[in-house]
């Protein structure tokens, strides 16, 4: 059995629960309410799309590249904010953004469910002197997803 199956199932449950909630939000709520990082719900959701995409790529690369692997960490030095700005999530069509979030996460789960168990200790260099294993990368995804969904919840129900 895949050691990440519980995490995968929880991620799928979150997608199923949150997709209709997100789609039902009024424009004022998803566009105008801002969190402590000065992000709207649209920008938070866009960041989660970036997270799903970047983590999927890391998981793939960690299964065939050199160990430890060099791979850009998009989240360091404020780069995740640059990603949000460059992709202009604030002006993305809401329905499309929700669907992109949903399907990026569904694909992430699929990749995790098919990960090569013999590669779980392979590492990537996430920063100076920082190594993260494939296992740690996968295990850290769900808590990150939940963190941002809590941020959205706080903006929905201030």
C-alpha positions as CSV (number, residue, x, y, z in Angstrom):
1,X,0.0,0.0,0.0
2,X,1.1,3.5,-0.8
3,X,2.2,5.2,2.5
4,X,0.6,8.4,1.3
5,X,-2.9,7.0,0.6
6,X,-4.5,8.7,3.7
7,X,-3.0,12.0,2.7
8,X,-4.2,11.5,-0.9
9,X,-7.7,10.7,0.3
10,X,-7.8,13.7,2.6
11,X,-6.7,15.9,-0.3
12,X,-9.5,14.5,-2.5
13,X,-12.0,15.1,0.2
14,X,-10.9,18.7,0.5
15,X,-11.2,19.2,-3.2
16,X,-14.7,17.8,-3.2
17,X,-15.8,19.9,-0.3
18,X,-14.1,23.2,-1.4
19,X,-14.9,23.3,-5.1
20,X,-18.6,24.1,-4.7
21,X,-17.9,26.5,-1.8
22,X,-15.4,28.4,-3.9
23,X,-17.6,28.5,-6.9
24,X,-20.5,29.9,-4.8
25,X,-18.5,32.8,-3.4
26,X,-19.6,36.3,-4.4
27,X,-17.1,38.3,-6.5
28,X,-16.7,40.8,-3.7
29,X,-15.5,38.1,-1.4
30,X,-13.0,36.3,-3.6
31,X,-11.7,39.5,-5.2
32,X,-11.6,42.2,-2.5
33,X,-11.0,40.6,0.9
34,X,-7.3,40.6,1.8
35,X,-5.4,38.5,4.3
36,X,-2.3,39.4,6.4
37,X,0.0,38.7,3.4
38,X,-2.0,41.2,1.3
39,X,-3.5,38.4,-0.8
40,X,-7.1,38.0,-2.0
41,X,-8.8,34.6,-2.2
42,X,-8.0,34.6,-5.9
43,X,-4.3,35.1,-5.2
44,X,-4.3,32.5,-2.5
45,X,-5.9,30.0,-4.8
46,X,-3.4,30.9,-7.5
47,X,-0.6,30.3,-5.1
48,X,-2.1,26.9,-4.4
49,X,-2.1,26.2,-8.1
50,X,1.6,27.1,-8.2
51,X,2.2,24.9,-5.2
52,X,0.5,21.9,-6.8
53,X,2.4,22.4,-10.1
54,X,5.8,23.0,-8.5
55,X,5.4,20.0,-6.1
56,X,4.3,17.8,-9.0
57,X,7.4,18.7,-10.9
58,X,9.7,18.1,-7.9
59,X,8.1,14.7,-7.3
60,X,8.7,13.8,-10.9
61,X,12.3,15.1,-11.0
62,X,13.2,13.4,-7.7
63,X,12.5,10.0,-9.2
64,X,15.0,10.2,-12.0
65,X,17.6,13.0,-11.5
66,X,20.8,13.2,-9.6
67,X,20.7,12.9,-5.8
68,X,20.7,15.4,-4.3
69,X,19.0,17.3,-7.0
70,X,19.2,20.9,-7.8
71,X,15.8,22.4,-8.6
72,X,14.5,25.9,-8.2
73,X,12.6,26.7,-5.0
74,X,9.9,29.1,-6.2
75,X,8.9,30.0,-2.7
76,X,12.2,31.6,-1.5
77,X,13.1,35.3,-1.5
78,X,9.5,36.3,-2.2
79,X,9.4,34.6,-5.5
80,X,6.0,33.0,-4.8
81,X,4.6,36.6,-4.7
82,X,6.3,37.3,-8.0
83,X,4.6,34.2,-9.5
84,X,1.2,35.4,-8.3
85,X,1.8,38.9,-9.8
86,X,3.3,37.7,-13.1
87,X,0.4,35.3,-13.7
88,X,-2.0,38.0,-12.6
89,X,-4.3,35.7,-10.6
90,X,-6.2,38.7,-9.4
91,X,-7.7,39.1,-12.9
92,X,-8.0,35.4,-13.8
93,X,-11.6,34.2,-14.5
94,X,-12.8,32.8,-11.2
95,X,-14.5,29.6,-12.6
96,X,-11.3,28.8,-14.6
97,X,-9.1,29.4,-11.6
98,X,-11.2,27.1,-9.3
99,X,-11.1,24.4,-12.0
100,X,-7.3,24.8,-12.5
101,X,-6.9,24.5,-8.7
102,X,-9.1,21.4,-8.6
103,X,-7.4,19.6,-11.5
104,X,-3.8,20.6,-10.5
105,X,-4.5,18.9,-7.2
106,X,-6.2,15.9,-8.7
107,X,-3.1,15.4,-10.8
108,X,-0.8,15.9,-7.8
109,X,-2.7,13.1,-6.0
110,X,-2.4,10.8,-9.1
111,X,1.4,11.4,-9.2
112,X,1.7,10.7,-5.5
113,X,-0.3,7.5,-5.8
114,X,2.1,6.3,-8.4
115,X,5.4,7.4,-6.9
116,X,8.3,5.0,-7.0
117,X,8.6,3.9,-3.3
118,X,12.3,3.1,-3.8
119,X,13.0,6.8,-4.5
120,X,11.4,8.3,-1.3
121,X,14.8,9.2,0.3
122,X,16.1,11.0,-2.8
123,X,16.7,14.7,-1.9
124,X,16.5,18.1,-3.5
125,X,18.5,21.1,-2.4
126,X,15.8,23.6,-1.3
127,X,18.2,26.2,-0.1
128,X,21.7,26.7,1.2
129,X,22.4,23.7,3.4
130,X,18.8,22.5,3.2
131,X,17.9,19.1,1.8
132,X,14.3,17.8,1.6
133,X,13.5,14.2,0.7
134,X,10.9,13.1,-1.7
135,X,9.0,11.6,1.3
136,X,9.2,15.0,3.2
137,X,8.1,16.9,0.1
138,X,5.0,14.7,-0.2
139,X,4.2,14.7,3.5
140,X,4.5,18.5,3.6
141,X,1.9,19.1,0.9
142,X,-1.3,18.4,2.7
143,X,-0.5,20.7,5.7
144,X,0.4,23.5,3.2
145,X,-2.9,23.0,1.4
146,X,-4.8,23.0,4.7
147,X,-3.0,26.2,5.8
148,X,-4.2,28.1,2.8
149,X,-7.7,26.7,2.9
150,X,-7.9,28.0,6.5
151,X,-6.7,31.4,5.3
152,X,-9.5,31.4,2.8
153,X,-12.0,30.3,5.5
154,X,-10.9,33.3,7.6
155,X,-11.6,35.6,4.7
156,X,-15.0,34.0,3.9
157,X,-16.0,34.3,7.6
158,X,-14.2,37.2,9.1
